[in-house]
C-alpha cells in the first residue's frame, strides 16, 4: 500500500474511535506487518499524519494520537526553543529560519503549530517576513531594527540575570551593554529601562554623574514585576516615569507594544519552565 492509503486508514481509525486521543500508535514494525509495507512507506505515512496534526511523536516513547493539550504543549515547545535560540545567538540577527517543513520534522509537530509559533515571535518583534507579510521565508530581525534590538538586549540581559552572569548587586551601564551584547545606545537604554520598570534593576547615579543600573532581581521568575501602564494614554501620563520615553511620535507606541510583547514572552517562558519541571518529575 502507498503511504497515502496507510495514512487514510489510520486517519479513519482515529475518526471512528478505534484509536483514541492519547493512545499509542502501533509501532513501525507492527504497521509494516499490518499493511505489508516497507519501513520508508510507513515512516512517510506517519510523517503525513503528524504534519496534519493527527498524531504527535514523543521522543523515546513513541507516536500518540493527539489530544487538545498536545497542541498547546507543542506550540510552547517550538516558540520557546526558537526564542531561546535567538536570545543565545544560535539564530543570529538577520539569519533565515529553516523551512516550516524542516522545523515541523525537527520538533515532530504539525505544520500549523510551527506557523503559529512563528507568528507569535513575529508579533513580538523577533522574526520578520519579507515585506512584513507571512510567507515561506522567515528571518530573524536585524540590529538596525530598533524594536528588535531592544527586545534582544532585554532577553539576553534576562538570561544573564537568570544564569548568574549578572549577579544581584552587579552594576552595568549603557556603554557596557552595547560593548558586550551589541546594538546601539538608544536600544540598550530602552532595554535597561524596561528591566528597571519590571523590578529587575534599579537606576543608580555614579560619582562621575553618569547613570548606571544595579541588578536587584534574582533568578528569572522570582521577582515581582512592576505593573507597567501604557505610556501613551493621556490620563495615565502622570504615572509614567519622567524622561523614560521621549515625547517623539511613534516612540510611545513602540514602548507600549514592547511592554505587551515582554509580558507575553514572560508568560511563555514561565510555561516552558513548568513544562521542563513536569518532564523532570
Secondary structure, 3 states (H helix, E strand, C coil): CCHHHHHHHHHHHHHHCCCCCCCECCCHHHHHHHHCCCHHHHHHHHHHHHHHCCEEEECCCEEEECCHHHHHHHHHHHHHHHHHHHHHCCCCCCCECCCHHHHHHHHCCCHHHHHHHHHHHHHCCCEEEHHHCCCCCEEECCCCCHHHHHHHHHHHHHHHHHHCCCCCCCEECHHHHHHHCCCCHHHHHHHHHHHHHCCCEEEEECCCCCEEEEECCCCCCCCCCCCCCCCCCHHHHHHCCCCCCCCCCCHHHHHHHHHHHHHHHHHHHHHHHHHHHHHHC
